[in-house]
Amino acid sequence: MNAARTLRVPGRHGYAAEFSPYLAGRLACAAAQHYGIAGCGTLLILDQNESGLGIFRSFDWNDGLFDVTWSENNEHVLVTCSGDGSLQLWDTAKATGPLQVYKEHSQEVYSVDWSQTRGEQLVVSGSWDRTVKVWDPTVGKSLCTFRGHESVIYSTIWSPHIPGCFASASGDQTLRIWDRRAAGIRIVVPAHQAEILSCDWCKYNENLLVTGAVDCSLRGWDLRNVRQPVFELLGHTYAIRRVKFSPFHASVLASCSYDFTVSTGDLAMLNKYFQIFWNFSKPDPLLDTVEHHTEFTCGLDLSLQSPTQVADCSWDETIKIYDPACLAVPA
C-alpha cells in the first residue's frame, strides 16, 4: 500500500467520508466535536495535492454531523445530517452557511443518501426516531415519511438500479426494502440477531445487498430469496460500522469496524481499529486488512474515479486517502 495521504483536524471526530462523483481527489467528510455526544459539527471539503490533503472549504453546524452525500446533478452541492434532527443543503461554491435546512425528524439523523437513478433527484434520510423520510431538495419539506422499523435507523441508501427503491438498516435487526411509489415496505429481512449498523447495494446486481452488524459479521442478501444469506464474511472482531461495495469490481467490498461493548482498558490494550477488503466470490474472501487508525473508524468510501483509491475517517481526528495493494490486482 502506498503511503496514506493524511489530514488531521484537531477537535473533529470523523463520522462519514464520501468522494465527489465529479472531481477526482475531492472528498467530503462529516465530523463532530466530542465524539458526537456534544458540541458542533463540521463539513470538510478536501482536495488532494502534492503534499497530501488540504482543506478546500469548511462549514460549521451547531450540532454534530453524522453523514454526507453529494448531489447527483450539481458538483458543488451536498447534503449532511445532524444530531439535532435536521438535514443541511450546502454549496461549496459559496463560503457561507447552508442554502437550506430541513428539520422534521425528532431525533438524530444518522444517514442521508442522494438517489442515483436517472430522472430522480431525491434524498433519503434515516433517523433515531425510527422513521425514514424522502426529500426533494428543491422543496422545503419532506415528500413522504416511512414507518415500520421498531428501533433506531442507522443506514438508508437508494438502489442504484431501481427508481424509487431504497434500503434501510436498523437496531431492530432487520434490513428493509422500500418502494417510494407504493409508499410502503416491499421486503423485510431478519438479517442478523444483532443491531445492523450499515448496508449497501451491489453496483452490478440489482438484487444483491450486504449488511454489517454488531455481531461482527457481513452478510449478502439476494432479494429474490432472503431465507438465507448468499454469503457471510467473518473476520472482524468488533461491530461493523460501515460497508461499501466496489464501484469497479462486482464481488469486491470494504468494511470498517469498531466495538463499543468492551471496556476502555480492553480497547487500549488491543488497540486494533481496522478496515478489511473482501472478494466474496473467492474461497478465501479476505483480501487485505488495513490498520492505520488509533480510534474507531466510522467513515469509509471507495473512489468512483480510481479503482484503487479508498478514503476513511476516524475518531482519532484524521482523514486518510490511500491505495490498498489488493485493489490494484484484477478481481
VENWO-V786110 format. One record per residue. RES is the residue in one letter. PSI is psi in degrees with one decimal (* if undefined). Layout:
<<RES	PSI> <RES	PSI>>
//
This chain:
<<M	132.7> <N	158.0> <A	135.0> <A	140.3> <R	122.2> <T	138.2> <L	128.4> <R	131.4> <V	94.4> <P	134.3> <G	4.0> <R	123.5> <H	120.4> <G	136.6> <Y	-31.8> <A	144.7> <A	138.2> <E	126.4> <F	146.0> <S	136.6> <P	-3.1> <Y	-51.0> <L	121.2> <A	132.0> <G	-3.7> <R	135.6> <L	139.2> <A	141.0> <C	128.7> <A	129.1> <A	165.7> <A	153.2> <Q	155.9> <H	42.2> <Y	23.8> <G	0.7> <I	-36.9> <A	170.6> <G	-168.8> <C	-179.9> <G	163.9> <T	133.9> <L	121.3> <L	130.2> <I	118.2> <L	147.4> <D	142.9> <Q	141.7> <N	-176.3> <E	-30.7> <S	-3.8> <G	-117.2> <L	138.0> <G	155.6> <I	122.4> <F	-45.8> <R	153.5> <S	129.0> <F	133.2> <D	149.1> <W	158.4> <N	7.5> <D	163.9> <G	140.3> <L	131.6> <F	-18.8> <D	162.5> <V	146.4> <T	139.3> <W	146.0> <S	148.0> <E	4.9> <N	5.0> <N	118.0> <E	-13.8> <H	-9.5> <V	138.3> <L	161.7> <V	136.0> <T	168.6> <C	157.4> <S	174.8> <G	-12.7> <D	8.8> <G	11.6> <S	160.2> <L	148.1> <Q	134.6> <L	121.8> <W	154.0> <D	113.3> <T	-12.9> <A	-8.6> <K	126.5> <A	54.5> <T	-173.5> <G	-173.5> <P	147.6> <L	-39.2> <Q	152.3> <V	128.2> <Y	116.3> <K	101.0> <E	-28.9> <H	147.2> <S	-7.7> <Q	-173.9> <E	136.4> <V	120.6> <Y	-10.7> <S	137.3> <V	148.5> <D	137.8> <W	131.8> <S	146.1> <Q	-10.6> <T	146.3> <R	137.8> <G	-6.7> <E	138.5> <Q	77.1> <L	153.4> <V	137.6> <V	140.6> <S	145.6> <G	138.1> <S	162.4> <W	-7.6> <D	7.6> <R	12.2> <T	153.6> <V	137.3> <K	144.1> <V	134.4> <W	144.4> <D	115.5> <P	-16.9> <T	-6.1> <V	142.3> <G	3.3> <K	164.9> <S	151.3> <L	-35.7> <C	158.1> <T	136.2> <F	129.1> <R	151.4> <G	-35.3> <H	145.2> <E	6.2> <S	-175.9> <V	148.1> <I	126.1> <Y	-26.4> <S	133.9> <T	132.9> <I	136.0> <W	147.5> <S	133.6> <P	-2.2> <H	-41.4> <I	113.3> <P	137.6> <G	4.5> <C	133.0> <F	162.8> <A	153.4> <S	149.3> <A	143.1> <S	164.8> <G	-9.1> <D	8.6> <Q	13.6> <T	149.8> <L	131.7> <R	140.1> <I	128.4> <W	154.8> <D	110.9> <R	-36.8> <R	-29.6> <A	-5.9> <A	41.7> <G	-179.6> <I	133.5> <R	-45.7> <I	138.3> <V	122.6> <V	114.7> <P	81.3> <A	-30.2> <H	162.8> <Q	49.8> <A	164.6> <E	138.2> <I	120.4> <L	-16.2> <S	152.3> <C	159.0> <D	154.2> <W	141.6> <C	137.4> <K	-11.9> <Y	-3.0> <N	111.4> <E	-15.0> <N	-1.7> <L	126.6> <L	162.2> <V	144.0> <T	147.9> <G	136.0> <A	174.7> <V	-18.0> <D	7.8> <C	9.6> <S	152.5> <L	136.1> <R	136.9> <G	140.8> <W	127.0> <D	115.4> <L	-12.6> <R	-16.4> <N	100.1> <V	17.5> <R	-32.3> <Q	147.3> <P	148.3> <V	-18.8> <F	156.4> <E	130.2> <L	121.3> <L	130.9> <G	-30.3> <H	146.6> <T	-3.4> <Y	164.6> <A	139.3> <I	119.0> <R	-37.5> <R	144.6> <V	139.1> <K	131.5> <F	149.5> <S	139.2> <P	-3.1> <F	-24.7> <H	127.0> <A	-26.3> <S	14.6> <V	136.6> <L	165.6> <A	150.3> <S	151.1> <C	155.7> <S	163.2> <Y	171.0> <D	113.7> <F	19.8> <T	-13.5> <V	166.8> <S	164.3> <T	-38.1> <G	-43.0> <D	-40.7> <L	-41.8> <A	-35.0> <M	-43.1> <L	-45.5> <N	47.5> <K	111.9> <Y	107.6> <F	161.8> <Q	144.0> <I	139.6> <F	135.3> <W	152.9> <N	99.9> <F	-6.9> <S	-6.9> <K	152.4> <P	-38.6> <D	94.1> <P	-18.6> <L	119.3> <L	-43.0> <D	153.1> <T	130.1> <V	122.3> <E	100.6> <H	18.3> <H	158.6> <T	4.6> <E	179.2> <F	136.1> <T	120.3> <C	-32.4> <G	142.9> <L	135.4> <D	154.0> <L	135.0> <S	144.7> <L	-16.4> <Q	-34.1> <S	127.4> <P	-9.3> <T	-7.1> <Q	134.2> <V	146.2> <A	146.5> <D	164.3> <C	153.5> <S	164.9> <W	-5.5> <D	12.4> <E	17.0> <T	150.3> <I	134.0> <K	142.1> <I	130.8> <Y	170.4> <D	90.5> <P	137.2> <A	-30.5> <C	-25.5> <L	-10.4> <A	-13.9> <V	127.8> <P	133.7> <A	*>>
//
